[in-house]
């Protein structure tokens, strides 16, 4: 499919503007010299909403749907450190909607949770092991609000539904457009993957526009089977709303480009190896990774380069998906590891 056709198709879905514009692609000069690959960073941490990050892109389409359906409230879920929850609250407030955040974990007024409170989102914290378990609480709250005459929209964890994926299809189009104008031919585009929407959008978008680029999603500690199944379902459902072949990405291809082994004991665990990498990257390049998503996946990227799974001289784009709030959410643990 042509770039203009995909863009036109995406424009036909209800959407709002939340991004400042295209996010920059910046060459990581020192790391390129050190690693022997040409390393570039897509600064999606600079999207402009709240603390920035990948959810802004998904929310452009999800909030478009909320307004289109005349909803007055959005409900979403995640861990207390959820970047997605904060981004959702900020988007909702800016558009005049209420936001209910269904969260799990230690309730401390720090990091993203503090930011959620500053923006006056309604926060309900539950005892749950995983964010998936929060779905039934979101449904109860939606019923409760509907009984009061409100019109809520439930947004799944991470905004990872086909509507949210459209945001990362648009990002893939943006990457192709920028790389064309910069005269860069990327071999790899690498991103963290947790609820799967970001990986799906990039994978599908590049498959449609530039299938020779390998789109790698690096897991950050969620069980591999869950992630693979989530991404497979998202690919199918998104292909359906785009009216393209649902089998566009085979299971084998999906397994090959979903990387694990860098979860460091599971989702949300903060480990010294990753903190050391965050320190190193900040000193080399002057930008910060986060301890839950970008730090772990960047560790994976560096390891794959070291092991030459990603060959020398490759042109690699890492998508920095944001998450800075996580540094402050876990400031005590991180400070102890410095
Ligand atoms: C998140 C997710 P996906 O969920 O689309 O796979 O994106 C992974 C990801 N980077 C990458 C950052 C900074 C993220 O926050 N965050 C979740 C959240 O609740 O914030 C969905 C888990």
Boltz pocket constraint, residues with backbone or C-beta under 6 A from the ligand:
constraints:
  - pocket:
      binder: B
      contacts: [[A, 53], [A, 54], [A, 77], [A, 78], [A, 79], [A, 81], [A, 82], [A, 83], [A, 84], [A, 85], [A, 157], [A, 158], [A, 159], [A, 160], [A, 192], [A, 193], [A, 194], [A, 195], [A, 196], [A, 197], [A, 198], [A, 199], [A, 290], [A, 293], [A, 294], [A, 321], [A, 322], [A, 323], [A, 324]]
      max_distance: 6.0
